[in-house]
């Protein structure tokens, strides 16, 4: 009887470990996808906000002289 309970306890620990690892992997992948989507959204909005396209390079302020 104790052998069976010991085996069940070990199996439960292994099962819980597998569930925790899979949940961690799923969470990490979800966060990675969220970060990539956020980066794409920020990049797209930054490109739309600056019509010059390269961060405002070559504007009239940089000409030097009066």
C-alpha angles and dihedrals in degrees: 000000000000090000091055092048091048091051092048091049092051091047090050091051091050091048093049090048092052091049092050092049093048092047090051092050092048091049093049092049091048091051091048091052090048092051092048092050091048091049092051091049092049092046091050094048092046091052091048093048094054112055091186087067099215106069097283096301116165096026124155092261093067098056097096120215128056 
